[in-house]
Amino acid sequence: MSNVGFRIFTKVNRPSKELMEQFHGLPSSNICDEMNRIGSVYEKIIPIGKTSLVGPAFTVKEQLGDIMMFHKAIALAQPGDVIVVDGQQGSLVNAMAGELMVLWAKSKGLAGLVIDGAIRDSDAICKLDFPVYAAGVTSKGPYKQGPGEINVPISCGGVVVTPGDIVVGDADGIVIIPAKDAETVLAKAKNKYQNELKIRELISKGAWAPEPTDEELKARGCDIIDDYYK
């Protein structure tokens, strides 16, 4: 029987590297659109410096203001993993990472950190060429007492994240792709991206007209009045 709330699962079912590599370069917006717009974490979680990020989720659920299990996760995670942290409903009271933790994660070859909580040393982190996403910044440090959990399902930015889910980040934010759906989402997102490339070309030629027609507007009840507003 495991100790719920204070436990570590050491194994993660990671997608193949070949599958994850194919998400590089695909906009998070295209991916989220092809998940019916429910895969993006909330807008408070933004990049601190470098933005490009793809990798399997290595999840951490922390006690409020505590980072003991976050430290343990960095020690256990494999190169290429993205550590995703549930900081207790996005509390910004205590920073959950600073420059030294980010340097440690980078030195281990991790792909990035996604923290539903605050960080500190933001100026230094911006210069490290390592993807860090967080919900805010504060100078107040954390505690290191526990409890917490590693590699259990968590909530990050309003999205359920299961260990091994694919995490994709860019300047628009973070999107979480359930591992079991990754191949389907990938195919649809690739198709959407290719369609958008075609539209860009049409725009450059002045051959794209996406606005609704008068007939479409009238069918929805819109009055089109051929006069000045009075």
VENLINDA-V707732 format. One record per residue. N is the residue number from 0. PHI is phi in whole degrees, -180 to 180 (999 if undefined). Layout:
n,phi
N,PHI
N,PHI
This chain:
n,phi
0,999
1,-89
2,-89
3,-56
4,98
5,-149
6,-158
7,-131
8,-101
9,-84
10,-106
11,-132
12,-82
13,-88
14,-63
15,-66
16,-61
17,-63
18,-67
19,-65
20,-59
21,-72
22,-83
23,-62
24,89
25,-83
26,-61
27,-60
28,-65
29,-64
30,-64
31,-64
32,-57
33,-82
34,-114
35,58
36,62
37,-120
38,-97
39,-87
40,-70
41,-66
42,-69
43,-68
44,-84
45,-123
46,-73
47,-110
48,95
49,-58
50,-109
51,-69
52,-154
53,-146
54,174
55,-79
56,-75
57,-117
58,-92
59,-137
60,-113
61,-105
62,-73
63,-56
64,75
65,-119
66,-132
67,-58
68,-75
69,-63
70,-58
71,-64
72,-64
73,-61
74,-66
75,-89
76,-65
77,-97
78,-53
79,94
80,-73
81,-112
82,-81
83,-115
84,-115
85,-90
86,-91
87,64
88,60
89,71
90,-57
91,-110
92,-71
93,-121
94,-69
95,-101
96,-160
97,-138
98,-56
99,-68
100,-65
101,-67
102,-60
103,-64
104,-61
105,-65
106,-65
107,-86
108,80
109,-69
110,-88
111,158
112,-128
113,-125
114,-123
115,-84
116,175
117,-100
118,-125
119,-137
120,60
121,-64
122,-60
123,-67
124,-64
125,-60
126,-96
127,-90
128,54
129,-144
130,-71
131,-132
132,-116
133,-150
134,-94
135,176
136,-135
137,-152
138,-85
139,-75
140,-80
141,-98
142,-111
143,-138
144,-123
145,82
146,-79
147,164
148,-139
149,-126
150,61
151,-122
152,-61
153,-132
154,-111
155,-131
156,60
157,83
158,-118
159,-73
160,-121
161,-106
162,-52
163,95
164,-61
165,-90
166,-106
167,-123
168,-133
169,-151
170,-62
171,-84
172,130
173,-111
174,-126
175,-111
176,-110
177,-55
178,-56
179,-69
180,-105
181,-61
182,-66
183,-65
184,-62
185,-59
186,-62
187,-69
188,-69
189,-61
190,-63
191,-64
192,-63
193,-64
194,-64
195,-68
196,-62
197,-66
198,-66
199,-56
200,-65
201,-63
202,-62
203,-62
204,-99
205,69
206,-115
207,-122
208,-133
209,-85
210,-68
211,-68
212,-76
213,-59
214,-63
215,-65
216,-65
217,-64
218,-65
219,-94
220,98
221,-80
222,-88
223,-110
224,-110
225,-83
226,-164
227,-79
228,-70
229,-127
